[in-house]
Amino acid sequence: MSIHEEEHIPREREESLCPCKSRFSYAECCMPYHYGRAKPETAEQLMRSRYSAYFFRLSDYLYETTHP
């Protein structure tokens, strides 16, 4: 996703609880992974971020994080 597209993320999404049920906001939890600012360090973080990507229909992220 380009930086231009990232600018259009609704603030409500950033501030709402992350769909992965971590009890953190989306901006603090999975959003950095989805937009390439960070990489998951554990298998749990990866799977949580993939679930959130599925929830938000971020198919590019799901494709990029699928094992060949």
C-alpha positions in Angstrom: 0.0 0.0 0.0 1.4 3.4 -0.9 1.9 6.2 1.5 -0.8 8.2 -0.3 -3.3 5.4 0.4 -2.2 5.2 4.0 -3.2 8.9 4.5 -6.8 7.9 3.9 -7.1 5.5 6.9 -10.0 6.6 9.0 -8.9 7.9 12.3 -11.6 5.8 13.9 -9.9 2.7 12.6 -6.5 3.8 14.1 -8.0 4.6 17.5 -10.3 1.5 17.7 -9.2 -1.7 19.4 -7.3 -4.0 17.1 -9.4 -6.8 15.6 -6.7 -9.3 16.8 -8.1 -8.9 20.3 -4.7 -7.7 21.8 -6.5 -4.9 23.7 -4.3 -2.3 22.0 -5.4 0.2 19.4 -5.0 -0.8 15.8 -2.3 1.9 15.4 -0.3 0.5 18.3 -0.7 -3.1 17.3 -1.1 -4.4 13.8 -1.1 -1.3 11.7 2.7 -0.9 11.6 3.0 -4.4 10.1 0.3 -3.8 7.5 1.9 -0.6 6.2 5.5 -1.8 6.3 6.8 0.2 9.3 7.7 -2.9 11.2 7.8 -6.7 10.9 6.3 -9.2 13.3 8.9 -10.6 15.6 7.0 -13.7 16.8 4.7 -16.2 15.2 1.9 -14.9 17.4 2.4 -11.3 16.1 2.4 -12.6 12.6 -0.8 -14.6 13.0 -2.6 -11.7 14.8 -1.5 -9.3 12.1 -2.8 -11.7 9.4 -6.1 -12.0 11.2 -6.4 -8.2 11.3 -5.4 -8.0 7.6 -8.2 -10.5 6.8 -10.6 -8.4 8.9 -9.7 -5.2 7.0 -9.5 -7.1 3.7 -5.8 -6.2 3.2 -5.2 -9.0 0.6 -1.7 -7.7 -0.4 -0.5 -8.2 3.2 -2.0 -11.7 3.4 -0.3 -12.6 0.1 3.1 -11.1 1.2 3.1 -13.0 4.5 2.1 -16.4 3.0 4.9 -19.0 2.9 5.9 -19.9 -0.7 
